[in-house]
Amino acid sequence: MNNVATRTPILELTNLSKTFANKVIFKNINLQVMKNDILSIVGPSGVGKTTLLRTILGLEPVDSGSFKFAGQVFDPTDHSQNQIGIVFQDYRLFPNLNVLENITLAPIQAQKQTPAAAVQQADRLLEFLKLTPQRKLYPFQLSGGQKQRVAIARALILEPQILCYDEPTSALDSSNKWQVANLLRQFQKQGMTQLVVTHDDQFAQKISSDIFQMG
Amino acid sequence: MKYIIQILPSLLNGTRITILLFAITLVLSIPLGILFALGLRSKFKPLAILLDLYVWLMRGTPLLLQLIFVFYGLPIIGIVFERFTAAVVAFVFNYAAYFAEIFRGGLQAVSHEQREAAALLGLSRGQTLRFIVLPQVIKIVLPSISNEVINLIKDSSLVYVLGIGDLLRAGNVATARDVTLVPLLMVGLIYLILIAGLTYLQKVIERRFSYYE
């Protein structure tokens, strides 16, 4: 168990509400994501988990409510700081770029890192994620698990404060699923805060420091 | 054979004009088509409506009419172009409209999800367009663009009506003068050679983009 005294919130959602086409998606959500935790948002399909995640990522506007990041009011639509990383359910790798290019595009273009520095960092991540042999392959040449790890590397290279996953186990077989669980635990040991949206209760129970139930 | 050698210089000179018109039209109308395609998808509605109207006009009226309008019609209201410039203006605006529609379809085919992923990585819209969207759009639109490019070579013969000495005019003049079918057969052969070259180039470019699915 985490020591309560050392747990500080890194992300705070207050009274978040969202309607879509007159349908209430969620109402008055209050949620704190503690630093270095793995928080899972669970609930049946269609309950608004992914929509909640999309509002945190600034991809959907909320009708009301506020966000705080590390104690400061936070605008999730400003993506310039790369504070929150995401691994999408369908990974969303860029099909025209190889693995290395997928990972280094944002550090080179958005963060203005030198290509050499970005490649060096990407190679470290690829080695850690056991993807070195795939570094020059294109997404269509990868398995589902490999694509997911590339998506993780692509998010991690920007050194986000929080890494989010949308249904990380939905496309994986059981063995890959527990590999992902181990990976998340390793990231946690390295100090990463993680937010997992999943309908897989078993997976959530296994990995989470805290669980937020929706629906 | 002697006759062919005799008429070849005038046919090659006509070919030069045809290729020049073709190349200038292509170099100007493709970037313009991309810009218009982006405009057609603009959230600024007046721009999108204006471009829609432009595309409708250009695709809805014959290119021959547009050529005649630019060269013979516009001088009536005081806008005068030299023959070749008039041809370039009509061709560029006509082909840009077709390319705009092709690129608009290509842009639609690149999923919104990829743009979202790029935005979350902190990439600007310009960077997303340059590194992610356009390379995919080019692969998607290559077959349609290639069709239009082949049409363009053949359509360039329409400048005949403006009295420009293109390949077709060169052949027709020789046929009328010497009362023989040979020049027209040569013209057909030169068009076929040009189109064979373009078809080969199309295959090379398509191969270059076949590195991903």
Interface residues (C-beta under 8 A of the other chain):
Chain A: L57 L59 H79 S80 Q81 N82 I84 G85 I86 F88 D90 R92 F94 P95 N96 L97 L105 A106 Q109 A110 Q111 Y138 P139 F140 R154 L158
Chain B: E113 Q114 E116 A117 A118 A119 L120 L121 G122 L123 S124 Q127 F131 I132 P135 Q136 K139 Y211 Y212 E213
